[in-house]
Amino acid sequence: MKYTCFASDFHLGADGLHDSRERERRILRWLDHIAPQAEALYLLGDVFDYWFEYAEVIPKRFVRLLGKLGELRDGGVPVYFFTGNHDMWVFRYFEEELGIPTYRQPISRQIGGKRFLLGHGDGLGPGDYGYKFIKRVFANPACQWLFARLHPNAGLRLMRFFSGSSRRANPSELEFLGPEREWLIRYCHRKLQTDHYDFFVFGHRHLPIDYLLDNGTSRYINTGDWLHHYSWAVFDGHDMEVRFWEREGGRVYGQPNLSRQSSA
């Protein structure tokens, strides 16, 4: 059986439950595990904790992951990369060097007869106006051009600082806030007023979530993160499930009838 895999928020370059190098090794073992059955792999943003892609320079870390993604592509597994708020300055490297398409906005996909809306999830829904303003500044070509004038040693050190500050500014990310305060749930409900999706799959939230939306059929899936949860989502052609890699007792948040605990 072939299945489609979704993961996000590896945040390589930052330490979490384990240091970044150990987390990268776990990710590689996971990729080896899914490769034989993977129909496709969607990486939904914040794969890196910081990234700036100069014309001839990329961050020196993460070469094991980059090599493994190239190996998957060479082996015929489609891989799709979404930029997140921590790695929005990925430009053409993945497409040109690895043959991996890069997306900056949510996209709609038909998979196994089901309709998906896929993206990182940052800046969607109501509120968070401070971040939305900062995102517009960082996405501005003039801002990117000016940053590229910095020497890579200084530029990447500055990005590492900003990335750490961003994580420390979000202490509520490890608890489920309920449908009224979860902005991505409110975003999904708003989208369903004008269009139908069977599954909304996002990252960014850092919490494994499987939530049945108000129409009673559509579900919001959040892939969680690999800083604390080591969680990912899989679609087997019929249904979605949130799983955990090399971690027992992982919890999926959402309505009780959709909560699951499983390990691969």
BAKE-601019 format. One record per residue: residue number from 1; x, y, z of N, C-alpha, C in turn; residue in three letters. Coordinates in pm, whole numbers. Example, Ala and Ser with C-alpha at 12.3 -4.5 7.8 and 13.67 -1.06 7.14 Angstrom:
! BAKE-601019
i:npx:npy:npz:capx:capy:capz:cpx:cpy:cpz:aa
1:1319:-569:780:1230:-450:780:1320:-330:780:ALA $
2:1285:-225:708:1367:-106:714:1290:3:787:SER $
! end
This chain:
! BAKE-601019
i:npx:npy:npz:capx:capy:capz:cpx:cpy:cpz:aa
1:84:-119:0:0:0:0:88:124:0:MET $
2:56:219:-88:126:347:-92:49:449:-8:LYS $
3:121:539:57:54:643:133:129:775:120:TYR $
4:58:883:153:113:1018:144:147:1067:283:THR $
5:266:1123:299:316:1164:430:327:1316:438:CYS $
6:301:1367:559:307:1511:584:386:1534:714:PHE $
7:477:1629:713:552:1662:835:593:1808:828:ALA $
8:622:1865:943:664:2005:947:742:2030:1076:SER $
9:797:2149:1084:854:2202:1208:961:2112:1267:ASP $
10:1056:2071:1182:1176:2003:1232:1262:2101:1311:PHE $
11:1266:2226:1267:1345:2332:1330:1491:2290:1350:HIS $
12:1547:2232:1246:1688:2195:1253:1774:2320:1270:LEU $
13:1867:2312:1363:1947:2427:1401:1913:2476:1540:GLY $
14:1799:2428:1596:1759:2462:1733:1749:2334:1814:ALA $
15:1779:2343:1941:1767:2228:2029:1627:2221:2089:ASP $
16:1575:2100:2103:1445:2079:2165:1457:1969:2268:GLY $
17:1370:1867:2256:1379:1751:2344:1514:1684:2329:LEU $
18:1569:1685:2207:1705:1641:2179:1776:1750:2100:HIS $
19:1909:1743:2096:1981:1846:2020:1957:1826:1870:ASP $
20:1994:1927:1793:1959:1931:1653:2020:1815:1575:SER $
21:2142:1775:1607:2205:1665:1533:2135:1533:1559:ARG $
22:2098:1507:1684:2026:1384:1714:1888:1385:1648:GLU $
23:1823:1500:1646:1693:1510:1581:1706:1483:1431:ARG $
24:1812:1534:1371:1834:1508:1229:1851:1359:1202:GLU $
25:1923:1289:1290:1941:1144:1273:1806:1072:1282:ARG $
26:1721:1115:1374:1588:1054:1386:1505:1080:1261:ARG $
27:1514:1199:1207:1442:1230:1084:1489:1141:971:ILE $
28:1620:1118:962:1672:1030:857:1620:888:873:LEU $
29:1613:839:996:1559:704:1016:1412:699:976:ARG $
30:1340:806:1007:1199:813:968:1185:814:816:TRP $
31:1266:891:747:1260:896:601:1294:762:539:LEU $
32:1391:691:596:1421:556:548:1302:463:568:ASP $
33:1230:483:680:1115:398:712:1001:420:613:HIS $
34:972:545:578:857:572:494:887:555:345:ILE $
35:1014:561:306:1049:565:164:988:453:80:ALA $
36:990:325:126:939:218:39:790:230:6:PRO $
37:711:289:96:566:297:73:517:439:40:GLN $
38:607:536:37:563:675:22:519:705:-120:ALA $
39:395:747:-133:344:798:-261:397:938:-286:GLU $
40:409:1016:-178:461:1152:-186:490:1198:-43:ALA $
41:578:1299:-33:613:1359:96:596:1509:85:LEU $
42:515:1564:178:495:1708:187:562:1759:314:TYR $
43:659:1847:299:725:1912:412:664:2051:426:LEU $
44:587:2070:534:499:2186:545:558:2302:623:LEU $
45:688:2326:607:746:2448:660:821:2435:789:GLY $
46:910:2531:814:999:2535:930:1078:2406:944:ASP $
47:1119:2352:831:1214:2241:833:1343:2287:900:VAL $
48:1381:2412:876:1500:2470:936:1460:2581:1032:PHE $
49:1535:2594:1138:1505:2699:1236:1545:2836:1183:ASP $
50:1640:2838:1094:1678:2963:1026:1743:2926:893:TYR $
51:1725:3011:795:1781:2985:663:1782:3116:586:TRP $
52:1896:3148:528:1900:3252:426:1985:3201:313:PHE $
53:1930:3208:195:1992:3149:78:2060:3258:-4:GLU $
54:2190:3273:16:2266:3365:-67:2283:3305:-207:TYR $
55:2327:3387:-302:2339:3340:-440:2430:3218:-451:ALA $
56:2539:3216:-372:2635:3107:-381:2660:3039:-246:GLU $
57:2579:3069:-144:2604:3018:-9:2473:2975:53:VAL $
58:2474:2857:119:2362:2814:203:2419:2777:339:ILE $
59:2335:2766:445:2388:2727:576:2461:2594:569:PRO $
60:2572:2582:644:2661:2466:630:2603:2340:695:LYS $
61:2505:2352:783:2448:2235:849:2345:2165:760:ARG $
62:2288:2061:811:2173:1992:750:2206:1914:624:PHE $
63:2335:1888:600:2372:1820:475:2319:1677:470:VAL $
64:2305:1612:586:2252:1476:586:2107:1475:539:ARG $
65:2028:1570:588:1889:1577:545:1879:1612:397:LEU $
66:1957:1710:353:1952:1749:212:1988:1631:122:LEU $
67:2091:1555:162:2129:1438:83:2020:1333:81:GLY $
68:1952:1312:193:1845:1212:198:1726:1254:113:LYS $
69:1692:1383:114:1583:1430:28:1618:1412:-119:LEU $
70:1743:1439:-154:1787:1415:-291:1778:1268:-327:GLY $
71:1811:1182:-231:1802:1037:-253:1657:994:-276:GLU $
72:1564:1050:-199:1423:1019:-219:1377:1061:-359:LEU $
73:1415:1182:-399:1376:1229:-533:1436:1140:-641:ARG $
74:1563:1103:-627:1626:1016:-726:1560:879:-731:ASP $
75:1502:839:-617:1434:710:-610:1290:716:-658:GLY $
76:1245:833:-704:1112:845:-762:1003:890:-667:GLY $
77:1038:930:-543:937:978:-449:920:1130:-467:VAL $
78:802:1178:-504:780:1323:-513:790:1387:-373:PRO $
79:866:1496:-364:880:1571:-240:840:1715:-269:VAL $
80:761:1772:-179:713:1909:-195:752:1987:-69:TYR $
81:811:2105:-89:864:2184:22:787:2315:33:PHE $
82:738:2344:154:670:2470:183:759:2553:274:PHE $
83:771:2681:245:845:2767:336:758:2798:458:THR $
84:823:2813:573:756:2853:696:803:2990:738:GLY $
85:763:3031:856:806:3162:903:952:3165:944:ASN $
86:1011:3047:971:1153:3043:1007:1243:3021:887:HIS $
87:1190:2966:779:1275:2943:662:1212:3002:535:ASP $
88:1149:3119:550:1082:3181:436:1182:3229:331:MET $
89:1312:3237:369:1410:3283:272:1481:3167:203:TRP $
90:1408:3056:188:1447:2954:90:1399:3005:-45:VAL $
91:1487:3009:-143:1449:3063:-273:1447:2954:-380:PHE $
92:1556:2933:-453:1555:2840:-566:1638:2715:-543:ARG $
93:1703:2705:-428:1798:2595:-407:1732:2458:-419:TYR $
94:1618:2439:-354:1554:2307:-355:1508:2268:-495:PHE $
95:1458:2364:-570:1412:2333:-705:1530:2305:-799:GLU $
96:1633:2388:-790:1743:2377:-885:1837:2261:-853:GLU $
97:1864:2236:-726:1962:2133:-688:1899:1997:-660:GLU $
98:1776:1995:-610:1715:1870:-567:1590:1833:-646:LEU $
99:1543:1922:-731:1421:1894:-806:1297:1890:-720:GLY $
100:1296:1969:-612:1184:1972:-517:1109:2104:-532:ILE $
101:983:2102:-575:907:2227:-587:893:2297:-451:PRO $
102:896:2429:-453:887:2510:-332:763:2598:-339:THR $
103:684:2598:-230:559:2675:-224:566:2774:-109:TYR $
104:508:2893:-133:508:2998:-31:369:3028:23:ARG $
105:268:2973:-41:129:2993:-1:59:2858:4:GLN $
106:-54:2848:77:-129:2722:77:-171:2682:-64:PRO $
107:-175:2552:-88:-218:2501:-218:-328:2398:-199:ILE $
108:-411:2383:-301:-516:2281:-302:-467:2162:-381:SER $
109:-490:2041:-327:-448:1919:-395:-558:1814:-385:ARG $
110:-574:1736:-492:-662:1621:-492:-575:1497:-471:GLN $
111:-598:1426:-361:-519:1307:-329:-615:1195:-295:ILE $
112:-608:1087:-370:-694:972:-342:-842:1004:-342:GLY $
113:-884:1096:-429:-1025:1132:-435:-1070:1228:-326:GLY $
114:-980:1271:-239:-1011:1367:-133:-946:1501:-165:LYS $
115:-1010:1608:-121:-957:1741:-147:-886:1795:-24:ARG $
116:-760:1838:-44:-675:1886:64:-641:2033:42:PHE $
117:-631:2108:154:-567:2238:153:-443:2226:240:LEU $
118:-327:2254:180:-199:2229:245:-119:2357:257:LEU $
119:-51:2376:369:35:2492:385:105:2488:519:GLY $
120:189:2587:543:255:2594:674:155:2638:780:HIS $
121:79:2743:751:-23:2788:845:6:2922:908:GLY $
122:125:2976:889:156:3105:951:81:3217:881:ASP $
123:32:3310:960:-35:3427:906:-176:3404:858:GLY $
124:-232:3285:880:-369:3256:839:-464:3281:955:LEU $
125:-589:3309:924:-688:3330:1028:-681:3470:1085:GLY $
126:-768:3500:1182:-775:3634:1240:-659:3659:1337:PRO $
127:-636:3785:1367:-538:3822:1468:-394:3808:1420:GLY $
128:-302:3809:1516:-158:3796:1491:-109:3904:1395:ASP $
129:-158:4026:1414:-128:4132:1319:19:4174:1322:TYR $
130:82:4162:1438:223:4197:1446:307:4107:1357:GLY $
131:280:3975:1364:355:3883:1280:324:3906:1133:TYR $
132:197:3930:1100:160:3950:960:232:4070:902:LYS $
133:252:4174:982:327:4290:935:474:4253:912:PHE $
134:533:4181:1008:673:4141:995:692:4052:873:ILE $
135:596:3961:850:607:3871:735:609:3950:605:LYS $
136:525:4054:595:525:4136:473:659:4205:454:ARG $
137:719:4250:565:850:4316:555:954:4216:507:VAL $
138:957:4096:568:1058:3996:532:1038:3943:390:PHE $
139:913:3945:342:886:3897:206:912:4004:101:ALA $
140:942:4125:145:967:4233:51:1101:4214:-19:ASN $
141:1104:4217:-153:1229:4196:-227:1340:4294:-188:PRO $
142:1303:4418:-155:1404:4516:-116:1470:4475:16:ALA $
143:1388:4427:111:1443:4381:238:1535:4262:216:CYS $
144:1496:4169:131:1580:4053:102:1711:4095:35:GLN $
145:1704:4191:-56:1825:4239:-124:1921:4302:-24:TRP $
146:1867:4383:68:1953:4448:168:2018:4344:259:LEU $
147:1939:4244:302:1995:4142:390:2106:4064:320:PHE $
148:2089:4041:190:2190:3966:114:2322:4041:106:ALA $
149:2322:4169:135:2447:4245:133:2533:4216:256:ARG $
150:2471:4158:362:2548:4120:481:2639:4002:449:LEU $
151:2752:3996:513:2836:3878:501:2760:3758:557:HIS $
152:2769:3639:495:2694:3523:544:2716:3492:691:PRO $
153:2838:3511:743:2860:3484:885:2772:3572:973:ASN $
154:2762:3699:937:2679:3791:1014:2531:3767:988:ALA $
155:2495:3744:863:2354:3727:829:2293:3604:895:GLY $
156:2363:3492:890:2308:3370:949:2308:3377:1101:LEU $
157:2406:3445:1159:2405:3464:1305:2285:3550:1346:ARG $
158:2255:3650:1267:2140:3735:1298:2009:3657:1284:LEU $
159:2000:3572:1183:1879:3491:1166:1861:3394:1282:MET $
160:1971:3337:1330:1963:3246:1444:1908:3319:1566:ARG $
161:1948:3442:1587:1899:3521:1699:1749:3548:1686:PHE $
162:1705:3592:1567:1563:3621:1546:1478:3496:1563:PHE $
163:1528:3381:1516:1451:3257:1526:1431:3218:1672:SER $
164:1535:3229:1753:1522:3197:1895:1426:3290:1964:GLY $
165:1429:3419:1929:1336:3516:1989:1193:3484:1953:SER $
166:1169:3438:1828:1034:3405:1784:977:3289:1864:SER $
167:1056:3185:1888:1006:3070:1964:975:3108:2108:ARG $
168:1060:3189:2170:1038:3228:2309:914:3316:2324:ARG $
169:869:3378:2216:753:3467:2222:621:3392:2213:ALA $
170:624:3258:2202:501:3180:2186:490:3070:2292:ASN $
171:472:3107:2420:467:3007:2527:342:2920:2524:PRO $
172:236:2962:2452:110:2887:2455:105:2776:2351:SER $
173:213:2755:2276:205:2663:2164:194:2518:2206:GLU $
174:219:2485:2333:214:2346:2376:83:2309:2444:LEU $
175:-21:2390:2429:-152:2356:2484:-260:2388:2382:GLU $
176:-362:2304:2377:-474:2324:2286:-567:2429:2345:PHE $
177:-597:2534:2269:-668:2650:2323:-818:2646:2300:LEU $
178:-867:2546:2225:-1009:2539:2197:-1042:2606:2065:GLY $
179:-1157:2572:2004:-1187:2618:1869:-1199:2769:1855:PRO $
180:-1238:2839:1960:-1253:2984:1948:-1119:3056:1948:GLU $
181:-1017:2994:2008:-888:3062:2018:-781:3001:1928:ARG $
182:-813:2891:1864:-719:2833:1768:-745:2899:1633:GLU $
183:-652:2985:1590:-674:3065:1471:-687:2979:1346:TRP $
184:-615:2869:1339:-624:2786:1219:-760:2716:1209:LEU $
185:-819:2681:1323:-954:2625:1319:-1053:2730:1268:ILE $
186:-1040:2852:1314:-1127:2958:1265:-1105:2984:1117:ARG $
187:-982:2975:1073:-952:2990:929:-1020:2881:848:TYR $
188:-1013:2757:896:-1076:2645:825:-1227:2665:815:CYS $
189:-1288:2704:925:-1433:2728:922:-1469:2837:821:HIS $
190:-1389:2940:814:-1417:3048:719:-1403:2999:575:ARG $
191:-1300:2918:548:-1281:2866:413:-1398:2776:371:LYS $
192:-1452:2701:466:-1562:2609:434:-1691:2682:399:LEU $
193:-1699:2809:430:-1817:2886:393:-1827:2907:242:GLN $
194:-1713:2901:173:-1713:2928:29:-1661:2811:-54:THR $
195:-1597:2712:10:-1540:2600:-66:-1532:2479:24:ASP $
196:-1527:2360:-36:-1521:2238:45:-1384:2173:34:HIS $
197:-1331:2135:150:-1211:2054:158:-1238:1940:255:TYR $
198:-1186:1823:223:-1198:1711:315:-1098:1723:430:ASP $
199:-978:1772:397:-873:1784:497:-799:1916:481:PHE $
200:-780:1985:593:-689:2099:601:-566:2049:677:PHE $
201:-449:2055:616:-329:2002:680:-226:2114:688:VAL $
202:-190:2149:811:-96:2258:835:9:2216:939:PHE $
203:113:2298:947:211:2288:1055:198:2413:1140:GLY $
204:316:2468:1178:327:2597:1246:280:2595:1392:HIS $
205:178:2518:1422:116:2522:1554:197:2446:1660:ARG $
206:284:2355:1616:370:2277:1707:292:2182:1796:HIS $
207:169:2153:1760:85:2066:1843:15:1966:1751:LEU $
208:25:1835:1777:-48:1738:1695:-198:1751:1719:PRO $
209:-273:1784:1614:-416:1810:1627:-490:1735:1518:ILE $
210:-602:1674:1556:-695:1612:1460:-834:1656:1505:ASP $
211:-890:1755:1434:-1012:1821:1482:-1121:1813:1376:TYR $
212:-1237:1762:1416:-1354:1755:1328:-1420:1892:1323:LEU $
213:-1431:1948:1203:-1484:2083:1187:-1637:2083:1193:LEU $
214:-1694:2202:1194:-1837:2216:1224:-1929:2152:1121:ASP $
215:-1880:2131:998:-1968:2069:899:-1983:1919:921:ASN $
216:-1906:1863:1015:-1921:1723:1052:-1847:1624:965:GLY $
217:-1780:1672:859:-1708:1581:770:-1563:1623:747:THR $
218:-1537:1753:741:-1401:1802:714:-1318:1799:843:SER $
219:-1189:1778:827:-1100:1774:944:-979:1865:926:ARG $
220:-942:1926:1035:-818:2004:1042:-713:1917:1110:TYR $
221:-604:1893:1037:-493:1814:1088:-373:1904:1104:ILE $
222:-313:1905:1222:-185:1972:1239:-78:1867:1266:ASN $
223:31:1876:1193:134:1772:1200:220:1781:1326:THR $
224:201:1886:1407:280:1898:1530:421:1945:1501:GLY $
225:519:1889:1574:659:1930:1551:753:1817:1588:ASP $
226:883:1844:1561:988:1748:1597:1082:1806:1702:TRP $
227:1041:1916:1762:1113:1968:1878:1075:1891:2004:LEU $
228:945:1856:2014:895:1788:2134:816:1662:2102:HIS $
229:741:1662:1991:643:1556:1969:688:1446:1872:HIS $
230:776:1479:1780:816:1383:1675:693:1326:1605:TYR $
231:605:1414:1563:477:1373:1507:472:1402:1357:SER $
232:388:1327:1288:368:1343:1144:230:1288:1111:TRP $
233:184:1311:990:52:1265:949:65:1181:823:ALA $
234:-25:1085:809:-22:995:694:-164:977:641:VAL $
235:-175:978:508:-303:953:440:-288:824:360:PHE $
236:-374:726:390:-361:594:328:-449:576:205:ASP $
237:-506:685:156:-597:677:43:-742:685:83:GLY $
238:-768:665:213:-904:670:265:-915:762:386:HIS $
239:-817:757:476:-828:828:603:-693:887:640:ASP $
240:-697:985:730:-578:1050:783:-554:1005:925:MET $
241:-426:996:964:-391:962:1101:-264:1037:1140:GLU $
242:-261:1088:1262:-140:1148:1317:-63:1041:1393:VAL $
243:65:1028:1363:150:927:1424:271:991:1490:ARG $
244:343:910:1566:463:956:1636:578:863:1603:PHE $
245:698:922:1590:815:845:1552:910:829:1671:TRP $
246:936:704:1706:1030:671:1814:996:745:1943:GLU $
247:865:756:1967:821:818:2092:690:755:2136:ARG $
248:689:700:2255:569:636:2309:480:739:2378:GLU $
249:350:713:2374:257:793:2451:229:930:2397:GLY $
250:252:951:2265:220:1081:2208:70:1108:2211:GLY $
251:35:1233:2231:-106:1270:2241:-146:1354:2121:ARG $
252:-262:1322:2063:-321:1401:1956:-435:1483:2015:VAL $
253:-435:1613:1993:-534:1702:2051:-650:1722:1954:TYR $
254:-767:1755:2009:-885:1777:1927:-1007:1720:1997:GLY $
255:-1111:1694:1923:-1232:1639:1983:-1206:1494:2028:GLN $
256:-1268:1452:2139:-1238:1320:2196:-1254:1206:2098:PRO $
257:-1355:1211:2009:-1377:1099:1919:-1272:1092:1808:ASN $
258:-1189:1195:1797:-1083:1192:1697:-945:1180:1758:LEU $
259:-935:1181:1890:-804:1170:1954:-749:1030:1935:SER $
260:-623:1023:1898:-559:893:1877:-423:892:1942:ARG $
261:-379:777:1978:-241:760:2024:-183:643:1946:GLN $
262:-76:667:1874:-13:560:1798:133:591:1779:SER $
263:211:488:1755:354:505:1731:391:419:1610:SER $
264:490:468:1535:540:388:1424:663:313:1470:ALA $
! end
